[in-house]
Amino acid sequence: MGKDHKKLMNSLEKLRKNAGLTQQELSERADFSRKSINAVENEIYVPSTVLAAKMADTLRCKVEDLFRLAK
């Protein structure tokens, strides 16, 4: 993980809750572990492109809606 990972902000928890999904439900639909979803929400883990795309697809949004760089 690069040194700039701390600048990556995410809206995953907000969008997940707005969709009415638990972490477990999102993980099952996106085909990744609940622990991965939790780590992304808590900004401990920067997801792979594949995971980010699967989460966005599941939440019916763009990857850009989930992640942005802090200024």
N, CA and C atoms as an extended XYZ file, in Angstrom:
213
Properties=species:S:1:pos:R:3:atomname:S:1:resname:S:1:resid:I:1 pbc="F F F"
N         0.850       -1.164        0.000 N   MET     1
C         0.000        0.000        0.000 CA  MET     1
C         0.898        1.229        0.000 C   MET     1
N         0.625        2.183       -0.864 N   GLY     2
C         1.425        3.391       -0.968 CA  GLY     2
C         1.266        4.299        0.232 C   GLY     2
N         2.165        5.263        0.323 N   LYS     3
C         2.134        6.168        1.481 CA  LYS     3
C         0.949        7.124        1.461 C   LYS     3
N         0.292        7.280        0.314 N   ASP     4
C        -0.831        8.201        0.213 CA  ASP     4
C        -2.170        7.572        0.589 C   ASP     4
N        -2.169        6.335        1.068 N   HIS     5
C        -3.445        5.686        1.360 CA  HIS     5
C        -4.251        6.427        2.433 C   HIS     5
N        -3.606        7.169        3.288 N   LYS     6
C        -4.312        7.922        4.331 CA  LYS     6
C        -5.123        9.067        3.736 C   LYS     6
N        -4.828        9.439        2.506 N   LYS     7
C        -5.558       10.528        1.852 CA  LYS     7
C        -6.827       10.034        1.161 C   LYS     7
N        -7.034        8.722        1.142 N   LEU     8
C        -8.205        8.163        0.479 CA  LEU     8
C        -9.369        8.127        1.459 C   LEU     8
N       -10.412        8.862        1.149 N   MET     9
C       -11.603        8.914        1.990 CA  MET     9
C       -12.664        8.022        1.342 C   MET     9
N       -13.533        7.451        2.158 N   ASN    10
C       -14.585        6.631        1.554 CA  ASN    10
C       -15.943        6.885        2.189 C   ASN    10
N       -16.952        6.622        1.392 N   SER    11
C       -18.347        6.794        1.811 CA  SER    11
C       -19.064        5.457        1.861 C   SER    11
N       -18.307        4.385        1.979 N   LEU    12
C       -18.884        3.047        1.905 CA  LEU    12
C       -19.956        2.825        2.963 C   LEU    12
N       -19.658        3.130        4.208 N   GLU    13
C       -20.628        2.880        5.279 CA  GLU    13
C       -21.932        3.639        5.027 C   GLU    13
N       -21.818        4.897        4.670 N   LYS    14
C       -23.007        5.716        4.412 CA  LYS    14
C       -23.837        5.139        3.266 C   LYS    14
N       -23.187        4.807        2.148 N   LEU    15
C       -23.907        4.276        0.996 CA  LEU    15
C       -24.486        2.893        1.281 C   LEU    15
N       -23.751        2.093        2.038 N   ARG    16
C       -24.239        0.752        2.412 CA  ARG    16
C       -25.500        0.867        3.268 C   ARG    16
N       -25.453        1.740        4.265 N   LYS    17
C       -26.613        1.921        5.140 CA  LYS    17
C       -27.791        2.523        4.386 C   LYS    17
N       -27.509        3.460        3.482 N   ASN    18
C       -28.582        4.036        2.665 CA  ASN    18
C       -29.256        2.974        1.801 C   ASN    18
N       -28.496        1.955        1.427 N   ALA    19
C       -29.043        0.854        0.630 CA  ALA    19
C       -29.769       -0.164        1.505 C   ALA    19
N       -29.701        0.023        2.821 N   GLY    20
C       -30.369       -0.883        3.750 CA  GLY    20
C       -29.676       -2.220        3.905 C   GLY    20
N       -28.355       -2.222        3.708 N   LEU    21
C       -27.593       -3.472        3.794 CA  LEU    21
C       -26.704       -3.495        5.027 C   LEU    21
N       -26.556       -4.672        5.605 N   THR    22
C       -25.563       -4.878        6.657 CA  THR    22
C       -24.226       -5.159        5.975 C   THR    22
N       -23.159       -5.134        6.755 N   GLN    23
C       -21.851       -5.506        6.199 CA  GLN    23
C       -21.906       -6.928        5.655 C   GLN    23
N       -22.572       -7.815        6.360 N   GLN    24
C       -22.669       -9.211        5.928 CA  GLN    24
C       -23.406       -9.321        4.596 C   GLN    24
N       -24.504       -8.608        4.467 N   GLU    25
C       -25.281       -8.660        3.219 CA  GLU    25
C       -24.470       -8.111        2.045 C   GLU    25
N       -23.767       -7.000        2.270 N   LEU    26
C       -22.933       -6.450        1.207 CA  LEU    26
C       -21.823       -7.417        0.847 C   LEU    26
N       -21.224       -8.026        1.848 N   SER    27
C       -20.126       -8.959        1.564 CA  SER    27
C       -20.605      -10.157        0.757 C   SER    27
N       -21.781      -10.654        1.056 N   GLU    28
C       -22.321      -11.788        0.308 CA  GLU    28
C       -22.638      -11.394       -1.136 C   GLU    28
N       -23.217      -10.225       -1.318 N   ARG    29
C       -23.584       -9.775       -2.672 CA  ARG    29
C       -22.368       -9.402       -3.503 C   ARG    29
N       -21.343       -8.830       -2.854 N   ALA    30
C       -20.129       -8.429       -3.566 CA  ALA    30
C       -19.110       -9.564       -3.642 C   ALA    30
N       -19.398      -10.678       -2.954 N   ASP    31
C       -18.538      -11.864       -2.964 CA  ASP    31
C       -17.150      -11.597       -2.378 C   ASP    31
N       -17.142      -10.883       -1.237 N   PHE    32
C       -15.928      -10.654       -0.466 CA  PHE    32
C       -16.268      -10.842        1.000 C   PHE    32
N       -15.256      -11.000        1.834 N   SER    33
C       -15.519      -11.256        3.251 CA  SER    33
C       -16.059      -10.018        3.957 C   SER    33
N       -16.838      -10.263        5.004 N   ARG    34
C       -17.349       -9.176        5.827 CA  ARG    34
C       -16.197       -8.419        6.469 C   ARG    34
N       -15.133       -9.131        6.822 N   LYS    35
C       -13.967       -8.485        7.421 CA  LYS    35
C       -13.336       -7.488        6.463 C   LYS    35
N       -13.328       -7.800        5.172 N   SER    36
C       -12.797       -6.863        4.177 CA  SER    36
C       -13.659       -5.616        4.108 C   SER    36
N       -14.976       -5.805        4.106 N   ILE    37
C       -15.896       -4.671        4.068 CA  ILE    37
C       -15.677       -3.792        5.300 C   ILE    37
N       -15.562       -4.413        6.467 N   ASN    38
C       -15.334       -3.682        7.703 CA  ASN    38
C       -14.018       -2.910        7.658 C   ASN    38
N       -12.970       -3.546        7.174 N   ALA    39
C       -11.656       -2.895        7.112 CA  ALA    39
C       -11.669       -1.713        6.151 C   ALA    39
N       -12.397       -1.810        5.063 N   VAL    40
C       -12.512       -0.686        4.129 CA  VAL    40
C       -13.284        0.447        4.794 C   VAL    40
N       -14.402        0.139        5.421 N   GLU    41
C       -15.207        1.174        6.084 CA  GLU    41
C       -14.411        1.910        7.151 C   GLU    41
N       -13.538        1.202        7.836 N   ASN    42
C       -12.751        1.804        8.907 CA  ASN    42
C       -11.418        2.365        8.425 C   ASN    42
N       -11.261        2.411        7.099 N   GLU    43
C       -10.078        2.973        6.454 CA  GLU    43
C        -8.780        2.308        6.897 C   GLU    43
N        -8.865        1.010        7.178 N   ILE    44
C        -7.704        0.211        7.540 CA  ILE    44
C        -7.118       -0.422        6.289 C   ILE    44
N        -7.977       -0.667        5.312 N   TYR    45
C        -7.613       -1.396        4.103 CA  TYR    45
C        -8.101       -0.642        2.878 C   TYR    45
N        -7.231       -0.473        1.897 N   VAL    46
C        -7.609        0.113        0.618 CA  VAL    46
C        -7.974       -1.046       -0.299 C   VAL    46
N        -9.198       -1.072       -0.797 N   PRO    47
C        -9.638       -2.219       -1.579 CA  PRO    47
C        -8.961       -2.292       -2.948 C   PRO    47
N        -8.908       -3.499       -3.453 N   SER    48
C        -8.429       -3.690       -4.817 CA  SER    48
C        -9.427       -3.071       -5.779 C   SER    48
N        -9.014       -2.904       -6.998 N   THR    49
C        -9.911       -2.374       -8.025 CA  THR    49
C       -11.117       -3.282       -8.192 C   THR    49
N       -10.892       -4.585       -8.133 N   VAL    50
C       -11.982       -5.549       -8.298 CA  VAL    50
C       -12.998       -5.404       -7.165 C   VAL    50
N       -12.523       -5.330       -5.923 N   LEU    51
C       -13.438       -5.183       -4.789 CA  LEU    51
C       -14.182       -3.853       -4.873 C   LEU    51
N       -13.482       -2.776       -5.199 N   ALA    52
C       -14.132       -1.473       -5.312 CA  ALA    52
C       -15.224       -1.507       -6.379 C   ALA    52
N       -14.936       -2.142       -7.512 N   ALA    53
C       -15.919       -2.239       -8.593 CA  ALA    53
C       -17.112       -3.091       -8.180 C   ALA    53
N       -16.865       -4.199       -7.475 N   LYS    54
C       -17.959       -5.058       -7.029 CA  LYS    54
C       -18.839       -4.348       -5.998 C   LYS    54
N       -18.214       -3.593       -5.093 N   MET    55
C       -18.996       -2.859       -4.104 CA  MET    55
C       -19.846       -1.795       -4.791 C   MET    55
N       -19.259       -1.061       -5.721 N   ALA    56
C       -20.000       -0.025       -6.442 CA  ALA    56
C       -21.151       -0.641       -7.237 C   ALA    56
N       -20.887       -1.749       -7.901 N   ASP    57
C       -21.933       -2.415       -8.673 CA  ASP    57
C       -23.073       -2.864       -7.761 C   ASP    57
N       -22.722       -3.446       -6.638 N   THR    58
C       -23.724       -3.920       -5.682 CA  THR    58
C       -24.552       -2.765       -5.126 C   THR    58
N       -23.897       -1.633       -4.868 N   LEU    59
C       -24.585       -0.470       -4.302 CA  LEU    59
C       -25.178        0.432       -5.388 C   LEU    59
N       -25.003        0.026       -6.640 N   ARG    60
C       -25.541        0.768       -7.798 CA  ARG    60
C       -25.076        2.216       -7.802 C   ARG    60
N       -23.758        2.362       -7.677 N   CYS    61
C       -23.145        3.684       -7.734 CA  CYS    61
C       -21.826        3.567       -8.487 C   CYS    61
N       -21.142        4.660       -8.631 N   LYS    62
C       -19.830        4.676       -9.270 CA  LYS    62
C       -18.762        4.487       -8.196 C   LYS    62
N       -17.617        3.955       -8.600 N   VAL    63
C       -16.494        3.834       -7.663 CA  VAL    63
C       -16.154        5.215       -7.106 C   VAL    63
N       -16.274        6.237       -7.951 N   GLU    64
C       -15.986        7.608       -7.521 CA  GLU    64
C       -16.937        8.081       -6.430 C   GLU    64
N       -18.129        7.480       -6.352 N   ASP    65
C       -19.066        7.817       -5.280 CA  ASP    65
C       -18.616        7.214       -3.953 C   ASP    65
N       -17.887        6.112       -4.033 N   LEU    66
C       -17.405        5.423       -2.829 CA  LEU    66
C       -16.115        6.016       -2.295 C   LEU    66
N       -15.224        6.426       -3.191 N   PHE    67
C       -13.870        6.848       -2.780 CA  PHE    67
C       -13.496        8.188       -3.402 C   PHE    67
N       -12.772        8.978       -2.616 N   ARG    68
C       -12.238       10.246       -3.112 CA  ARG    68
C       -10.965       10.560       -2.348 C   ARG    68
N       -10.150       11.402       -2.947 N   LEU    69
C        -8.922       11.829       -2.288 CA  LEU    69
C        -9.216       13.042       -1.414 C   LEU    69
N        -8.676       13.022       -0.212 N   ALA    70
C        -8.801       14.169        0.689 CA  ALA    70
C        -7.908       15.280        0.168 C   ALA    70
N        -8.348       16.464        0.360 N   LYS    71
C        -7.556       17.617       -0.119 CA  LYS    71
C        -6.687       18.170        0.964 C   LYS    71
